[in-house]
């Protein structure tokens, strides 16, 4: 099956399906950040219906930052990415898998920098509960957001 067609169908299903899958395949492109947010919100609405709006916002923000980093620094344009989510009423874990083994690091952004704050945001929202692991095809970057 053509991966682009599968991605489009999976993303559409994630928005409307009653029982959302917990893995979403994406392509390394800017639109994938929005697709990830929609998928995450759909998954949480179905699987953790009592999650607070603040928790939904925090998880969406963390997913956005991790997918953005994978698109910008962890893959070539069009490469496959994989988003994995697992959640219960206490914690939501997000993983983003990409094809580059270089692990991300927090960098000190100055007031004049227009980028470079994403991992600082993730570190703050997740209270330091994030990291990276090597995989057979690259790496996964994970983060855990605890319910408020």
Secondary structure by P-SEA (a helix, b strand, c coil): ccaaaaaaaaaaaaacccccccbbbbccccaaaaaaaaaaaaaaaaccccccaaaaaaaaaaaaaaaaaaaccccccccbbbbbbbbcccbbbbbbbbcccbbbbbccccccccccaaaaaaaaaacccccccccccbbbbbbbbccc
